[in-house]
Amino acid sequence: MRTVAVQYTLHQPHRNYTLLWNHLRSIGAVHVLDSFWLVRTTSTAKQVYEVAANYIDGNDELLTMDVTGDAWWTNLRDPKVVQWMHGNMGTLRAA
């Protein structure tokens, strides 16, 4: 298993991106920051990208990367996100 980060910039502010968000939730992703999600998966970052790309427009930006391992953060306010990170990532430290 690996942890893959999904980050996007959506350039159609009035478009409904619910399908993208529902897809991310359906694969077990946790919504960490405004446009930043993490998912624990057996898929590669490329495979996560290829599916997520079906839910965005051609001018939107999408980045996926394998971030399995250590993580540092500050002021993450959602305790569910912090709990998910503790259960699904390597060494974690709040700065």
Sine and cosine of phi, psi and omega as CSV:
sin_phi,cos_phi,sin_psi,cos_psi,sin_omega,cos_omega
0.00,0.00,0.53,-0.85,0.05,-1.00
-0.69,-0.72,0.31,-0.95,0.11,-0.99
-0.97,-0.26,0.81,-0.59,-0.01,-1.00
-0.90,-0.44,0.75,-0.66,0.08,-1.00
-1.00,-0.01,0.64,-0.77,0.08,-1.00
-0.83,-0.56,0.85,-0.53,0.04,-1.00
-0.75,-0.67,0.58,-0.81,-0.04,-1.00
-0.56,-0.83,0.39,-0.92,0.23,-0.97
-0.82,-0.58,0.88,-0.48,-0.05,-1.00
-0.98,-0.20,0.85,-0.53,-0.13,-0.99
-0.99,-0.11,0.12,0.99,0.06,-1.00
-0.90,-0.43,1.00,0.09,-0.16,-0.99
-0.88,0.48,-0.41,0.91,-0.04,-1.00
-0.99,-0.12,-0.02,1.00,0.01,-1.00
-0.98,0.17,0.52,-0.85,0.01,-1.00
-1.00,0.04,0.93,-0.37,0.01,-1.00
-0.99,-0.16,0.38,0.92,-0.02,-1.00
-0.84,0.54,-0.59,0.81,0.00,-1.00
-0.88,0.48,-0.65,0.76,0.05,-1.00
-0.89,0.45,-0.76,0.65,-0.04,-1.00
-0.90,0.44,-0.65,0.76,0.04,-1.00
-0.90,0.44,-0.63,0.77,0.05,-1.00
-0.87,0.49,-0.75,0.67,-0.01,-1.00
-0.86,0.50,-0.68,0.73,0.04,-1.00
-0.90,0.44,-0.62,0.79,-0.05,-1.00
-0.91,0.41,-0.41,0.91,0.04,-1.00
-1.00,-0.10,0.15,0.99,0.08,-1.00
1.00,0.02,0.25,0.97,-0.01,-1.00
-0.94,0.33,0.52,-0.86,0.08,-1.00
-0.93,-0.36,0.69,-0.73,-0.06,-1.00
-1.00,0.05,0.97,-0.23,-0.14,-0.99
-1.00,0.06,-0.81,0.59,0.01,-1.00
-0.74,-0.67,0.03,-1.00,-0.13,-0.99
-0.65,0.76,-0.81,0.59,-0.03,-1.00
-0.80,-0.60,0.54,0.84,-0.06,-1.00
-0.78,-0.63,0.84,-0.55,-0.01,-1.00
-0.81,-0.58,0.41,-0.91,0.12,-0.99
-0.81,-0.59,0.62,-0.79,0.05,-1.00
-0.67,-0.74,0.68,-0.73,0.11,-0.99
-1.00,-0.07,0.83,-0.55,-0.19,-0.98
-0.42,-0.91,0.32,-0.95,0.16,-0.99
-1.00,-0.01,-0.16,0.99,0.01,-1.00
-0.97,0.25,0.42,-0.91,0.10,-0.99
-0.99,0.16,0.24,-0.97,0.07,-1.00
-0.86,0.51,-0.61,0.79,0.02,-1.00
-0.90,0.44,-0.68,0.73,0.01,-1.00
-0.91,0.42,-0.66,0.76,0.06,-1.00
-0.88,0.47,-0.69,0.72,0.03,-1.00
-0.86,0.51,-0.76,0.65,-0.10,-1.00
-0.86,0.51,-0.59,0.81,0.03,-1.00
-0.98,0.21,-0.73,0.69,-0.03,-1.00
-0.88,0.48,-0.54,0.84,-0.02,-1.00
-0.88,0.48,-0.36,0.93,0.04,-1.00
-0.94,0.34,-0.25,0.97,-0.10,-0.99
-0.95,-0.30,0.15,0.99,0.00,-1.00
-0.84,-0.55,0.22,-0.98,0.05,-1.00
-1.00,0.09,0.30,-0.95,-0.05,-1.00
-0.88,0.48,-0.40,0.92,-0.01,-1.00
-0.98,-0.18,0.04,1.00,0.06,-1.00
-0.97,0.22,0.38,-0.93,0.04,-1.00
-0.96,-0.28,0.65,-0.76,-0.03,-1.00
-0.63,-0.78,0.73,-0.68,0.02,-1.00
-0.71,-0.70,0.78,-0.62,0.17,-0.99
-0.82,-0.58,0.59,-0.81,0.05,-1.00
-0.43,-0.90,0.52,-0.85,0.05,-1.00
-0.97,0.26,0.87,-0.50,-0.01,-1.00
-0.85,-0.53,0.44,0.90,0.02,-1.00
-0.85,0.52,0.79,-0.62,0.02,-1.00
0.73,-0.69,-0.50,-0.87,-0.09,-1.00
-0.93,0.36,0.45,-0.89,0.08,-1.00
-0.53,-0.85,0.55,-0.83,0.08,-1.00
-0.78,-0.62,0.54,-0.84,0.01,-1.00
-0.41,-0.91,0.21,-0.98,0.14,-0.99
-0.58,-0.82,0.59,-0.81,0.11,-0.99
0.85,0.52,0.50,0.87,0.16,-0.99
-0.95,0.31,0.89,-0.46,-0.19,-0.98
-1.00,0.05,-0.36,0.93,-0.06,-1.00
-1.00,0.03,0.93,-0.36,-0.03,-1.00
-0.88,0.47,-0.45,0.89,0.04,-1.00
-0.91,0.41,-0.60,0.80,0.04,-1.00
-0.92,0.40,-0.73,0.68,-0.01,-1.00
-0.88,0.47,-0.67,0.74,0.03,-1.00
-0.88,0.47,-0.69,0.73,0.03,-1.00
-0.87,0.49,-0.71,0.70,-0.02,-1.00
-0.88,0.47,-0.66,0.75,0.02,-1.00
-0.89,0.45,-0.56,0.83,-0.03,-1.00
-1.00,0.08,-0.25,0.97,-0.17,-0.99
-0.79,-0.62,0.00,1.00,-0.03,-1.00
-0.79,-0.62,0.05,-1.00,-0.02,-1.00
-0.97,0.24,-0.66,-0.75,-0.01,-1.00
-0.91,0.42,0.79,-0.62,-0.02,-1.00
-0.85,-0.53,0.63,-0.77,0.04,-1.00
-0.64,-0.77,0.74,-0.68,0.15,-0.99
-1.00,0.03,0.80,-0.60,-0.02,-1.00
-1.00,0.05,0.00,0.00,0.00,0.00
